[in-house]
């Protein structure tokens, strides 16, 4: 069955970095674009960024441009979200999503605080 398992979240100080990972299985990963979303407490879920099947094109939420980078490894069926220069407003649950299947991972929590 389809699975998306996120990992890598945690507590980090402002200005720090985290790398989130999403392990995919149960579908043809290399044929699917992938997305990262986040949802902060009391707020709606928002699209953080997306990556095409080959990784040739990425798109980002304006507020994370220049700080976050999405990448993928089709051989490993993994998608990553490198987050640098983290801010308190980046605190949220982060989710991996495959739009072709409308399928969500369970999420990994990121807290940016001193």
CORQUI-V564125 format. One record per residue. N is the residue number from 1. RES is the residue in one letter. SS is DSSP state (2 for helix, 1 for strand, 0 for the rest). OMEGA is omega in whole degrees, 0 to 359 (none if undefined). Layout:
N_RES_SS_OMEGA, N_RES_SS_OMEGA
This chain:
1_X_0_181, 2_X_0_175, 3_X_1_170, 4_X_1_183, 5_X_1_179, 6_X_1_176, 7_X_1_175, 8_X_0_178, 9_X_0_179, 10_X_1_180, 11_X_1_179, 12_X_1_179, 13_X_0_175, 14_X_0_183, 15_X_0_181, 16_X_0_183, 17_X_0_172, 18_X_1_173, 19_X_1_176, 20_X_1_178, 21_X_1_176, 22_X_1_179, 23_X_1_183, 24_X_1_175, 25_X_1_175, 26_X_0_177, 27_X_0_182, 28_X_0_188, 29_X_2_186, 30_X_2_180, 31_X_2_186, 32_X_0_167, 33_X_0_183, 34_X_1_180, 35_X_1_168, 36_X_1_174, 37_X_1_172, 38_X_1_177, 39_X_1_177, 40_X_0_180, 41_X_0_178, 42_X_0_181, 43_X_0_178, 44_X_0_176, 45_X_0_181, 46_X_1_179, 47_X_1_179, 48_X_1_180, 49_X_1_182, 50_X_1_179, 51_X_1_180, 52_X_0_187, 53_X_0_182, 54_X_0_184, 55_X_0_185, 56_X_0_182, 57_X_0_175, 58_X_1_177, 59_X_1_185, 60_X_1_168, 61_X_0_184, 62_X_2_186, 63_X_2_179, 64_X_2_180, 65_X_0_181, 66_X_0_179, 67_X_0_182, 68_X_1_177, 69_X_1_175, 70_X_1_176, 71_X_1_180, 72_X_1_175, 73_X_1_185, 74_X_0_179, 75_X_0_180, 76_X_0_182, 77_X_0_182, 78_X_1_170, 79_X_1_188, 80_X_1_172, 81_X_1_176, 82_X_1_184, 83_X_1_179, 84_X_0_178, 85_X_0_185, 86_X_0_180, 87_X_0_181, 88_X_2_180, 89_X_2_174, 90_X_2_178, 91_X_0_184, 92_X_1_166, 93_X_1_182, 94_X_1_185, 95_X_1_171, 96_X_1_185, 97_X_1_175, 98_X_1_186, 99_X_0_180, 100_X_0_185, 101_X_0_184, 102_X_0_186, 103_X_1_182, 104_X_1_167, 105_X_0_183, 106_X_0_177, 107_X_0_174, 108_X_1_189, 109_X_1_177, 110_X_1_176, 111_X_1_178, 112_X_1_183, 113_X_0_177, 114_X_0_none
